Amino acid sequence: MEGQSGGKSIGSDQAGVPVLLDPPPANANNLCAQIDAAADAARQAVAGDPLRAVEYDRARIEAEQFAAANYQGDVPPMVAAYAIGGRTAQQAADSILAEAAQYNTALVYLRTVRLNAKELIRNAMVAGEVEQAQDIAAETIASIEAAVAGVGNNA
């Protein structure tokens, strides 16, 4: 267990005896894949399944249309569905729009930091700065996780 917490894995030697194996050496593809996985997990934490993301986007579109009409006329179905528990249609639309803005901000941040970090990692690896590349990956993953705390389904 101590070896595993140090990043090693358990394997076996030629006689079948359990041994600790060092992790494979860091490379740009693995580090970039770790960042992509962290961003994927962050999006999943915020939106849930992909169809829920579609639902949220439809609600946002309907809320924008309702707000653009100065909250007059028929309440769009996705807005009406949230106008419950004493919440007015306008409050529902405004809440949907506020949440959509948070979600969009998080998505833009995730994309920006993810792509930037991957480029920095590739450059560091080309320069032979493996430890720097690993640090960039670790810091980026921590930043991604922090960025989505309290957003959407992750609230």
Secondary structure, DSSP 4 states (H G I P E B T S, - for coil): -HHHHTT-EEEE-TTS-EEEEPPPPP-HHHHHHHHHHHHHHHHHHHH-SHHHHHHHHHHHHHHHHHHHTTT-SSPPHHHHTT--TT--HHHHHHHHHHHHHHHHHHHHHHHHHHHHHHHHHHHHHHTT-HHHHHHHHHHHHHHHHHHTTTSGGG-
